[in-house]
Amino acid sequence: MPNVQDELIVYPAPPGSLGNPDFSVRVCKPQGEWEVLFCYNVKVDMHDVRNASMVTFDCAGTVKIEVIKNEGEIRETTVRPLSAELNCNHAGNRIELTIEGPRQLSLEINGDRFHNLHIFVNPIEQTIPESSGEGVLFLEEGNHVSDKILEDLASLQSKGGDNILYFGPGAHRLDTSILAVPSNTEVYIAGGAILYGGFLCQHVHNVKIHGRGILYLSEFEKTTYYRGVDINFSNQISVEGITVIDPPHYTIHLGQSENIHIHNIKSFSTRGWSDGIDMMSCCNVTIDHVFLRTSDDCIAIYGSRGEFRGDTREITVSHSILWADVAHPMNIGTHGNYADDGDVIENIRFYDIDVLEHHEPQPDYWGCMAINAGDKNTVRNVTYENIRIEDFELGELFNLRVVQNPKYNPAPGKAIENIHFKNISFSGTSVNPSHLEGYDDKRTVNGVQFENVTLNGRKLDINSNELSIGPHVYQVSVISNES
């Protein structure tokens, strides 16, 4: 098989972009010329908001990255996730790193996770729309985008065009802060574009939002509950490639929607309830190759909540990196239809996940992998496979409980059934035991299997203090696959 041809695409930042001076970064192909990357400022960690850095570019094949730390000495360097098995050389204040193809990485100097450099290396785009032609509405840099754009899109659609909304490189501001996207529309946000605002998909179908641009939401107040992308009562929606910085609420919200694909999304958040990707009453959702550094749950899967009604099923999250500066990396089950008979949340799969942080001061919200069934919900058929959990600050690995959380649940949950943990590895110093616990003799945890689960190289022992099995828990088993 021939080698992948080395390719590199760098995008300039629009004037006025908020940079971070901690690092100077360049990138090049082998035997190529260095190209300078703009270091964006990204705020992290609601507990103590700090300024980290981010660079982004596209490549195929081999590239070299040079990082200069502009102040202070370099004693040690770490590239995470550790599963990437990448080492970098440093001399003086200079670091050099060679990578092969797309990656999502954190470069940390002297153990500092909060003033680190996030390196997002995207694959080369394969489906870039034409910026001109029939059915294309091209927006140039500096435009204030008003509701009139919806009329223009409707006009394109009535003429049978492609109905493409193209945000070209540069800065764009939505006058209404959130743009409602109509059905049968492709929204493209080019590399080097920053959009001050977000998107709403409401009662629509066949929408694609993609590109290499940035949604910048830091200036919006928390009381607005703005999200990066809000998808409600919709079908056949995809969101791909973009980066979302500091949304006041969720990065992507899914409400009573189906057939959703979320790919290669990168996000940072620092506000209360600024989860990564949350869903209520959804089915057939695939999430892959995302990097979520959030100040609340990275991924949350619920039943009914608010205006959204129904079960949630057939959800897959894979090949992703989850960094919860606050709360859970993976959370299932809290909300449901408590006024009637509850909901079923089923057929959920987390596969090939790196967890880089879990920090939660409140024990009720501990768990890198948490299923807290409330509101008469039944959570069943959940698989966690090939999950690598690095050292985290405060929490626990597994938390499976049928509960009635007084803050969120008018009623306790019903059941947690058929949960499989396979090929789970933890490397760290956390000493808090994991918890399995039912609510009463009719609201139980039943059927939990741990297969090849290791804690710092040791096999999980359910009879040790590593795992607390409370009342109303049945059929817990451990399988060790010896090599």
Secondary structure, DSSP 8 states (H G I E B T S, - for coil): ------EEE-----TT--B-TTEEEEEE-TTS--EEE--EEEEE-TTS-EEEEEEEEEEESEEEEEEEE-SS----EEEESGGG----EEETTEEEEEEES-EEEEEEETT-SSS-EEEEEE---S----SSSTTEEEE-TT-EE-THHHHHHHHHHHTT---EEEE-SEEEEEEEEEEE--SSEEEEE-TTEEEEEEEEEES-EEEEEEES-EEE-TTS-GGG---SEEEES-EEEEEES-EEE--SS-SEEEES-EEEEEES-EEE--STT--SEEEES-EEEEEES-EEEESS-SEEEES-BTTB-S-EEEEEEEEEEEEESSS-SEEE-----TTTT--EEEEEEEEEEEEEEEB-SSGGG--SEEEEEBTT-EEEEEEEEEEEEE--SB--SEEEEE---TTT-SSB--EEEEEEEEEEEEES-----EEEE-SBTTBEEEEEEEEEEEETTEE--TTSTTEEE-SSEEEEEEE----
